[in-house]
């Protein structure tokens, strides 16, 4: 499994030195693990940093922080990660603080408490001050909770020893036993089955009102979390449709490096009777430019792309995607009156943490608004992740090539009554997309 890119396990071990403890006695007001630090870890860290913790697209935390015995040997490494703000992982610029619902991060006061704890001896304190350990539900590793429907690739697939990058497409028919009728989705999670899965991009081919349709169904890539929709928002999964798994396998070649894989996708449904009705059908799209060339040695090579809304729209989330030469990424909204607003800036791109940025409140934009996606690449030797600074770089699937996609979840701004629409067309297919 993968470990965090900014601090690999070996580097973390090098930092995990013993911190001198206080002698007998405890100064009044001292910062201690039980009283001050453990509550911070419980709230911000142990979702991943625990035995069997969350696996984010195959990445697992390199240590548990559930208690003092587990956390103390890592004290120096912890201080380094929280003071540098590399953990918890969040890469949006400071001016968007408070804008996104899924924002991670510690407050300056929390960072100072953790740093003070380490610098003053990393003491346990009074065990009675420790809060009770959080209880995590048993979901079999699914981040969305227990799925209502799990659809795997039909048969295990063998990734050969000599493979570096391999692209394979699998199609799976949704049978009546799996899904008797169309259902609205509240969550989608594409789940890698082996450590050689680099990413999965999912889509659906379906028939609605007698016409063939296609929709993007999300993805999973390094550091990416599942797609979860708020009440009133959803994506239709169609009975009888075909799910398409676009698989990218990536690994170091060599004898014994081959792996079996049978990745899957999990769905959770909205309850048509108990949950609020769906008023907004989610659309997942990508703003991209595939015609660029990044010259060798260039440290600030900019590429842009854009799309324009044909109807009033609500933007729900943003998700920038690049490869190893990515440096920064920015989304702008240009309104019909010419005014321009920055929606998101990721000033320090990390290929291992490709995050969704979900607005606390969907952003409404009028018809004619142009969403611009602008990125910068570093194809120089100053980029430590650059595989080769001597060659020009183009769009390509392998990790050593580049991509430029500004993914976005959005929907029509005006709510719809899908049940009424379906009732008005009793002889038509149940789908209303």
N, C-alpha and C positions, 0 to 999 in steps of 0.2 A: 504494500500500500504506500501511497505518497505521504510525505510529511511536509510541513510548512516550508515554502521556498526561501523565505527570508532568514530562517534559522533552522537548518537541517539538524538531524539528531546528533551528528558528530560535533557540530559547533555548539549545540546546546549542552552537550556533556562537558565540553571544555569550559563552559561558563558555570557549570553546576558545581561550584566549589563550596566547601564548608565555610559558613559564615560564623565568626566567633560569637558565642552566646554570652549573655551577661553572667556574671558570677551570681552567687546566692542573692536573692532579693530582686525586687522589681521597682524601678523608679516610679513615683506617682505620675500618672498621666502617660505612661509609656504606651507606644503603639504596639499592639500584640496581634498575633495571628487569630486567636479565638474571637477576640472582641471586634477587631477592626478589619482584618484582611479577609477572613473566611466569608463574611457576608458579601463582599465584593466578588469573590470567586463564585459563590453560589449564584449570584444574579447574572454574571457576565461571562463565565468561563467554563463551568463544569458541564454545560450541555454537550461540549466536545471533550473536555479534559476530565474523563472518567472512564472506568472500565466499561467497554461496550458503548462508548460515547458516539455521538453523531458522526457519521462518515459523510463528509461533504464532497460529493462527486468522487469518492474513492480516497479522499485525504482523511487521515486520522491523526488526532493529536498525539504527540510523542510522549506525553506523560499525563498522569492523573493528578488533579489538584483537589480532590475531595476532602482531604484531611491534612493535618500538620505533618505527619510522617511522610506522606507522599510529596507534599509541596516544598518542604524545607530544603532538601538537597538541590532544588532548582532555583533557590532564592535569587542568585545573581542573574541568572538567565531571565527570570521573571521581571526583575527590575529593568533590565535592558529592553525587553520587549514592550513593557507598558510605558516607559518613559519616552521611547522612540515612536510610540503609537502604532507599532506594527501589530499589536494585539490589543483588543480584539480587532480583526481585520475590517477596515472600512477606509475607502479611498476617495470619497467625495471631498471637495475642497471645503474649507471652514465656513465660507459664506452661505453654504446650504445647511448649516447646522439647524436641526429642528424641522427641516422641510420633508424628510423622508421617514416613512413609518417604520422601516426596518433598520434604521440607523444604529450602528454599534459604536461602542466607545466608552471610555471612562471619563468622568469629570476631572478637572484639574485637582480637585480635593481628593478624589479616589486615587489618582496617580501619585499624589504626594504621600498619602497614607501608605501605599504599597512600598514606595521608595524609602520612606522613613523606617518602615518595619525592617527592611533589609539592612539599611545603613546603621541601625541601632541594635543589631544582633539577631534579627529574625527570631524573636522569642515567641513561644507558644502563648504565654499568659495563663489566665485561669481557664481551664477546660470548661468550667460551668458557663462561661460567657459565650461559648460556641453555639450558633443556631443549629437547629435540627437539619439533617441532610435532606435536600429536596428528593422527592419521589418522582421517578420518570416512568411513564406508561410503557407497557410492553407492546411494541409495534413491530417486532422483527426487524428493526433497523430502518423502517420507513419513516422519513421525516414528516410526511403529511398525516401520520397516524395510520391506523389499519385501513388499507384500501378496500373499497367495495368491489373492485375488479382489478385483477392482475393479468396482464397479457405478456407472456414471454416470447422471445424468438422461438420458432417451432422446434428446432433441434440445436443442441450445442454445436458451436463452430470452433474449429481448430485454427489458431493463429500460429503459423509455422515458425520454426526456430530462426529462419533467415529474414523474417519480416522486420522492417524498420517502420514504415508507414504503409498501411493497407486500408483501402476503402471498400466496404461491402454494404450492399443494400438488401434488407430483408423485408418481406411483405407478409402480413398476418391478417387473415380474414376474420372479422368479428362475427361469430356465429350467433344464431338465435339463443343458444344455451348461455352464451356469455352475456348477451344484451338483447332481451326480447323487444325493447322499444327504445327510442331516442331518450337520452338523459342529459340533463345539464350538469356540467362538471364544476366542482368547487375547488379541486386541486388535481394537479398532474405531476407525477414524479417519474422521470426516466432514471432507471437504476442500473449502473454498470455491474456486471457479474464477475469481472476479473480486473487485475491491476494493469492490463494492457489496453483497456478502453480509454482512449484519449477524450473523445466526446461522442455524444449521440444527438442527432437532430431528428425530431419526430414530425410526422405529418399525417394527414388523413385524406383519403379519397372517398367520396360519398356521393349519393344521389339524393337530391332534394327537389321536390316539385317537378320531377321528371328530367332534371338536368344534372349533369355531372358537376361536382364541386370539389374544391381542394382547400384545405386550411392548414396552416402551421400549428403544430401542437406542442411547441416548446422544445427545450433542449436540456442537456446536461454537459457541462465542461468543467475544467478545473476551478474549484471554488464556487461553482454555481449551485444555488439552492432550488428547490421545487417551485412550481408556479401555483400560488394559492390566491383565490379570488375572494373579495369581500362580498357581503350580502347584497343581493340585487345584481351581481355581476357573475357571468359564467361563460362557458364555452360548450357548445353542443357536441356530444358524442353520438354519432348516428348509427342506428341499428343496421347491420349488414355492410358497414363500411370496411375499408382496408386501411390498416395502420402500416406506415412505412418507417422502418428503422434505418436511418443513414448513419452507419457506424464508421468511426475512425479509430483504428487500432495503431498504437505507437509504442515501441519498446526498443531496447538495445538488442541487436541480433546476437546469436550465439547458441551453441549446443545447450540444450536444456532450458532455453528461454521461452519455448512455445507454451501456449496456454489455451485451455478450453474456455469458451465464453458462451453464456446464454443470458444475455441482458434482458431486461423486461421493463414494462411501464406499469405504474400503478395509478388508478383513478379513484377519486372520491366524488360521490354524487351529492347534489342538493336534493333534499326531500321535498317533492312537489306539494305535499300536504302540510308539512310542519314548518318549512323554511319560507321566508318572504319570497314573493315571485321574482323571477329574473326579469329585469328591465333593460339590461345592457348585454349584448353579445360581444365578447372580447375578440379582438383581432390582433394577431401577432405577426409583425412584419419586420423587415430589415432594410435600413437605408444604407446602400453600399455603392462602392466604386471599385470595379475590378480591372481598370485599365492603367493603373499607376506603374511607375518604375522608380524605385528608390536607388539612387546612384551609390556606388561604394564610397565609404568614408563620410557620408552626409549624416550629421548629428541632429538636424532640425528640418526634416523633410515633411512638408504638410500636404495632406490629401483631404478633399472634402466631397460630400454628396448631400442630396436633399430630396425631400418629397413634399408635396402640397396636398392639404386636405381638401377634398371635394365637397365635404359637408362639415357642419359644425361638429367638433370632436372633443372627446375627453381623453387626455393622455394619462394613463394609469401608472406605467413604469417604463424605465429606460435601462438598457443593458448593452454597454459597449463591448465590442469584441475585436481583438487583434492577436498577433502572435508575439514572438520573442523580441522583435524590434520596436514594438509599440512603446511610446514614451508618454503621451498624454492623449486625452479624448475629451471633447466638449460637444454638448448639444445646445443649439440656439433655436428660438422660435422667432420668426419674422412675420409680424402681423400684416394684414392687408394695408394698414396705414403707413407701413414702412418701419415702424418701431421694432426694435430687436431686443430680445431678452435671453440671457443665459439661463438655461434650465439645469444643467449639470456640467461640472468640470471634474475630471479625474486627472489631477496633475502629475501623479506618479503611477503609471500603469504597472500592474503586476499580473503577469500571465497566469500565475497560480491562483489568483483570486478574481474570477470574472463574475462580478456581483450584479444582481438586480438592484435597482434603486427605485423603490416604490413610494410614490407621493402619499403623504398623509391624506390629502384630499385630491382627487383627480383634477388635473388642470384643464380647464375649458378653453378652447380656441375656436375662433370663427372660421367658416369656410374661406378658403384662400390663404390660410396661414401656412407658411413654409417652415418645415422642421429641417434644420441643417445639422449635419454631423461632420465634425472636423477633427482630424487626428494628426498627431506628429509622430514620425518614426526616427529612431536613432540607429543608423547603419554604420556606426563608427566603432573604433576600438574602445571608446569610452563606455560603451554599453557592455557590461560584463556578461549579459545573456546572449549577446550576438554570436551566432554560430560561425560567421565568416564575414568580416568587414570588407573583404576585397572583391566581392561580387555584387552586381546589381540584383535587386530583389523585386519580384513580381507577385501578383495574386497566385496563390496555390494552396492545395490542401495540406501538404506536409507541414509539420511544425516549423521546419527550417525555411519555408516560404512565408508569405504574409497574407493576412486577410484584413478587411476593413468593412465591418458591419455594425451599424447602429441599430440594434434590435429595439423594438418598442411594442408595448401592449397598449392598445387604445380601443375606443368604441365610439359609436355615434353619441352625440351629446344628448339628443332627445330620447327619453325612455320609450320603450315599446311594450305593448301588451301582447306577448307571444301567444298566450292561451287564447285570447280573442281572435288573433290572426289565424290560428290553427282551426278554431271552431268555425270560422267563416269559409274555410276551404275543406269541407268534410271529405271530399273525394280525392283530395291531393295527398301527397306524402306527408307524414307527420312532421318532417323537418320544416323549419321556418327560417332557415338562414338566408 
